[in-house]
Amino acid sequence: MADAFGQIHVVWQASGSGVNQIHYQRYSSGGGPTLLDTTVVSRSESVQSPVLRVDSEQGLHLAFINVVGGVPQVRYKHRSPDRGWDYSSTEVTLVPEGSTARPTLVTGLDHEVSVLYFLGTSGGIRPMERRRYSPVNILAAPDPPAIPVLFALRARPNPVRAGSALSFRLADRPDGGAHAVEIYDLAGRRVASVPLVDDAGGLRAEIPGSVTSGWGSGVYFARVRDRDTTPTRLVVLH
């Protein structure tokens, strides 16, 4: 097959003792050197009747017969111009459906392809079509939901030793009335609550050492009461 740029695409089968392969080559326009040479199918079962088509987006479509347990089935493989060949071929027909023959391909836009073949049934031979359509266009998506404003609550020192004073600072001032910092342990129990007071354009809270002295070692979480704040992770050491 020749594409719109004059490149030639060729596939052929190779059969022999333990060899069941389909090879692919691409030649530059004007009879230049080989640009690509690779084995695109290698199976334990017999392969035969490879058919190749190139679409308007420079994608390649390969159909072939794979004989499984004496039953010829149709398989398909695609090559994207930017991602290369599919990792594996796809079953177009299943062995229980019956024997198939003479696959061919008809391509369209957006990598659309129809695989045409003959299927042997108890009533005779039937012409069949399987269509593959996988548009690559980016689909429209709704705008993401608005994320609530999260205020950064900073604790110092962190880690803190039990019995030492602990301070919190909130750089952004939340709207509304009075606010407080609440401390919770891993079990969800509130172990302290202190008010936030004005401090150089922000808010500050202080927990004295007499309060932290009763805390056990471990991880705690601090948050601003009644606000969708990101919890601040706090580590207490003894």
C-alpha positions in Angstrom: 0.0 0.0 0.0 1.1 3.6 -0.8 0.2 6.5 1.5 -0.4 10.2 0.7 3.4 10.9 1.1 4.4 8.3 -1.4 5.8 5.9 1.2 5.3 2.2 0.5 4.0 -0.2 3.2 4.4 -3.9 2.8 3.4 -7.0 4.9 4.1 -10.6 4.3 3.9 -13.9 6.1 6.8 -16.1 7.1 6.1 -19.8 7.8 8.4 -22.7 8.7 9.4 -25.0 11.4 8.2 -23.2 14.6 7.9 -19.9 12.6 4.5 -18.3 12.2 5.1 -14.6 11.6 3.9 -11.5 9.8 6.6 -8.9 8.9 6.2 -5.2 8.0 8.4 -2.9 6.1 8.1 0.8 5.1 10.0 2.3 2.2 10.6 6.0 1.6 9.1 7.6 -1.6 11.2 7.3 -4.7 12.5 3.9 -3.9 14.8 5.1 -1.1 16.1 3.0 1.8 13.9 0.9 4.2 12.7 3.2 7.0 11.2 0.5 9.2 11.5 -3.3 9.3 9.8 -5.2 12.1 7.9 -8.4 13.0 4.4 -7.4 13.9 2.8 -10.8 14.5 4.5 -14.0 15.9 2.2 -16.8 17.1 2.4 -20.5 17.9 -0.5 -21.2 15.5 -0.4 -20.8 11.7 -0.9 -17.3 10.3 -1.9 -16.5 6.8 -3.6 -14.1 4.3 -2.3 -10.8 5.7 -4.1 -7.7 4.4 -2.9 -4.1 4.9 -4.6 -0.7 4.5 -3.5 2.8 5.3 -6.0 5.5 6.3 -6.1 9.3 5.7 -4.4 10.0 9.1 -1.5 7.7 8.2 -2.7 4.9 10.5 -2.2 1.3 9.4 -4.7 -1.5 9.6 -3.7 -5.2 9.4 -6.1 -8.1 9.2 -5.0 -11.8 8.9 -6.1 -15.4 9.5 -5.0 -17.2 12.6 -5.6 -21.0 12.6 -6.6 -22.2 16.1 -7.2 -25.9 16.5 -7.8 -26.2 12.7 -10.3 -23.3 12.7 -9.3 -20.2 10.8 -10.2 -17.0 12.7 -9.8 -13.3 11.7 -7.6 -11.1 13.8 -6.8 -7.4 13.5 -3.9 -5.1 14.5 -3.6 -1.3 14.3 -0.6 1.0 14.0 -0.9 4.6 15.1 1.4 7.2 13.4 2.7 8.5 16.8 2.3 5.4 19.1 3.3 2.5 16.8 1.7 -0.9 16.6 -0.8 -2.2 19.1 0.8 -4.5 21.7 -1.3 -7.5 20.6 -3.8 -8.3 17.8 -7.5 -8.4 18.5 -9.9 -11.2 17.8 -12.4 -10.2 15.2 -14.0 -13.6 15.2 -14.1 -16.4 17.8 -13.3 -20.0 17.2 -16.8 -21.2 18.2 -18.3 -19.0 15.4 -16.8 -21.2 12.7 -14.3 -21.0 10.0 -13.5 -17.7 8.2 -11.7 -16.8 5.0 -10.5 -13.9 2.8 -10.4 -11.0 5.2 -10.2 -7.5 3.7 -10.3 -3.9 5.1 -12.2 -0.7 4.4 -10.9 2.4 6.2 -12.6 5.8 7.1 -11.9 8.9 9.1 -10.9 8.9 12.8 -9.3 5.5 12.5 -12.6 3.9 11.5 -12.2 0.6 9.9 -14.5 -2.2 8.7 -13.2 -5.8 8.6 -15.0 -7.8 5.8 -14.7 -11.6 5.7 -16.6 -14.8 4.8 -18.0 -17.0 7.6 -18.7 -20.7 7.0 -22.0 -21.8 8.6 -24.2 -24.8 8.4 -26.3 -22.9 5.9 -23.4 -22.1 3.7 -21.0 -19.1 3.4 -22.1 -15.7 4.7 -20.3 -12.3 4.0 -19.8 -10.6 7.3 -18.6 -7.1 8.5 -17.2 -6.0 11.8 -16.8 -2.3 12.3 -14.2 -0.6 14.6 -14.7 3.1 15.5 -12.5 4.8 18.0 -12.5 8.6 17.6 -9.5 10.4 18.9 -11.2 13.8 19.3 -11.1 15.4 22.7 -14.6 15.3 24.2 -16.1 18.3 25.9 -16.2 18.2 29.7 -18.0 20.3 32.2 -16.0 22.8 34.3 -14.6 21.3 37.5 -16.5 22.1 40.7 -15.4 25.1 42.7 -12.9 24.2 45.4 -13.6 25.8 48.8 -11.0 28.2 50.1 -8.7 26.4 52.5 -6.8 28.4 55.1 -3.3 27.3 56.0 -3.0 26.8 59.8 0.6 26.6 60.9 1.8 25.1 64.2 5.1 25.9 65.9 7.1 24.1 67.0 6.1 20.9 65.2 7.0 18.3 66.5 6.4 19.7 70.0 7.5 18.2 73.3 4.7 17.6 75.8 4.9 20.4 78.4 6.1 23.0 75.9 4.1 25.9 74.7 2.5 25.6 71.2 1.4 28.4 68.9 -0.8 28.5 65.8 -1.0 31.2 63.2 -3.5 31.7 60.4 -2.2 33.9 57.7 -5.7 34.5 56.1 -8.5 35.9 58.1 -11.8 34.0 57.6 -15.0 35.9 57.2 -17.4 35.9 60.1 -17.2 36.2 63.8 -14.8 34.7 66.4 -12.8 31.6 65.6 -10.9 29.0 67.6 -8.3 26.3 67.0 -9.4 22.8 68.0 -7.0 19.9 68.6 -8.0 16.3 68.1 -6.3 13.0 68.7 -6.3 10.1 66.3 -9.5 8.7 68.0 -11.3 11.9 67.1 -11.4 13.2 70.7 -11.0 16.9 71.2 -8.1 17.6 73.6 -8.0 21.4 73.4 -9.7 24.5 72.1 -8.2 27.9 72.1 -9.4 31.2 70.6 -7.7 32.9 67.7 -6.8 36.6 68.3 -5.6 39.4 66.0 -1.9 39.3 65.3 -0.3 41.6 62.6 -3.0 41.2 60.0 -3.5 37.5 60.7 -4.8 35.4 63.6 -2.9 33.6 66.4 -3.6 31.1 69.1 -1.4 30.0 72.0 -1.6 26.7 74.0 0.4 26.8 77.2 2.7 24.0 78.3 0.4 23.1 81.2 -2.1 21.9 78.6 0.3 20.0 76.3 1.9 18.2 79.3 -1.2 16.0 79.5 -0.9 14.9 75.9 0.6 11.5 75.0 3.1 10.9 72.3 1.7 10.6 68.8 -0.1 12.4 66.0 -2.8 15.0 66.5 -4.7 17.2 64.1 -5.6 20.9 64.4 -8.4 22.8 62.6 -10.2 26.0 62.7 -13.7 25.6 64.2 -16.6 25.8 61.8 -14.4 26.3 58.8 -13.5 24.0 55.8 -9.8 24.2 56.7 -7.1 21.7 55.8 -6.3 19.9 59.0 -2.8 20.5 60.3 -0.8 17.4 61.3 0.9 17.8 64.7 3.4 15.5 66.3 3.8 15.3 70.1 7.0 13.9 71.6 7.9 13.0 75.2 
